[in-house]
């Protein structure tokens, strides 16, 4: 049997408030930028690199539009403050990372629901702990 876990039941909070009606999210991760440091005496004339900076990138959250959530997140976009993004999974892990809220937008159309999308800029390391 697979060890995969369901996204259903995942809880996401921002600024200590649970975000309601999330339909999907993506982007929680880390990448490393590199700089080439190859020199004339590099082994086997092979390119060499070192890691110089880590990036958390962006987190995107898609949700059903609700006026209350949209107004609350708009206030976070305007604020210069950093907030904790907390993701609690159903396998009892908690991921906490500092973020800046950079975008909040709505979309919709004839015969469709109104949706909202939020973009967060990761501003530090991801801390992973066991959920108690």
N, C-alpha and C positions, 0 to 999 in steps of 0.2 A: 504494500500500500504506500502511496505517496506521502511525503512529509510536507507537502504544500499546505499553506494556510489560507484561509478565506479572507478576502478584503471586507466582507460583511462583518460588522461589529467593531471595525477599527474606529478609534476615537481620535480626532484631531482637535487640538486647542491652540488658540492664538491669543496672546495677552490674557492668559488664564481663563478664557471663555471658550466653551465647546462650540465649534462651528457646525451649524445644523445643515441638513439636507445636502451633504457632499455626494456627488455622483462619481467622482474620480479624482485622482491626484497623481502627480509624477514629479520626478526630478531630485529626490533626496539621494545625494551621492557626493563623491569627491573625485577630483582629478588633480594631477600634478603637472605643472608646466616644467619644461626642461630647457636647458641651454647647452648648446654644443661646446665641448671643451677639447676637441681633437687637436693634437699637436703633432709635430713632425716625428716625435718619438712614441706615438701611440702604438700599443701592441698590435702587430699584424696589420698596421695601417688601417685599422678599423675605427669608424667614428665612435667617439665617446661623449656621453651626456651626463649631466648632474641634474637633480631635481632642485628647483629654486623657489617655487611657491605653490601652495595648494589652493584650490578653488572649490567652493561648494556649489557654484552655479545658481540656478533658479529653481524654485519649487512652484509648480502650477497646481491650483486647486479649482476644480469645476464643481458647480453646485446649482441646485434649483434656486432661482431668485426669490428672496424674501426681503421686504423693505427694511425690516429691523437689522438684519445681518448686513445688507448693503450699506446702510447709513453708518453702522458701527465700523465697518472696514474702511469706508471713505475717511473717517476720522484718523485711522491708523496710517493711511497713505499720506495724509497731510502732515502728520506728526514726524519730527526728526528722530524720534525715539526708536530704540531697538527693542524687539519683543522676542519671547521664547516661543518657538514652534515646537509643539509636543505631539508626537504620534505614538499611540498605544495600540499595539497589535494584539490579535486574539491568541498569540502564542506567548503572551505575558512578557513582551519586551517593550521598553519605552525608549524612544529616540527623541532627544532634546537638542535643539540647535538655535542659536541666536539668528534672527532675521530682521531685515528691513522690509516693510510692506511697500511695494513699488507700483502696483497697478491693481485696479478694481474696475471691471467693465461688465456691461450687460449685453446680451444678444437675444434675439428671438425672431419670430416671423409668423406669417399666416399659417394656421394649423399646427403651431408648435408652442411649446412652453417658453417662458422667459427664463433665461439662464444667466448665471453670473460666473465670472472667471477672475481669480485673484492670483497675482504673481508676487512671490517673495524672493528677495535676494539673500542668500545664505551669507552670514557675516561672522563665521567662526566654525570651530570643530563640532562634529556631531558626537554627542555623548550617548552611549547605549547602556542601559541598565535593565535589571530585572524588575518587572512590575510587581509591586507588593499588594 
